[in-house]
């Protein structure tokens, strides 16, 4: 869950800026979605870079109750073109995010991320 105020656009811009400059150094690519209440992020590895980023997210006071819904190896990157794809707040996705958290299942959320990225290409 996010601890950002209702209008946290400056902080989100900072998160995006840090990720877009730091993720390539760590070899990470991915997607960030923010519903206004929850963040969801899909990150692609290498493992060392992923662990470094996860540790930074856990330390970040803007987040609480951080969960990893899925973790698995893949043969190829899903979002390889994106250091961090993001196109703004998406309040409509909050129901899907809440279901993913409740069920500890990110498959439906990942499908939404696929559609989201397809729309911003």
Secondary structure, DSSP 8 states (H G I E B T S, - for coil): -B---TT-HHHHHHHHHHHHHHHHHHT-EEEEEE-SS-EEEEEE--HHHHHHHHHHHHH-TTB-S---------SS-SSTT-SSB--S--GGGHHHHHHHHHHT--HHHHHHHHHHHHHH-
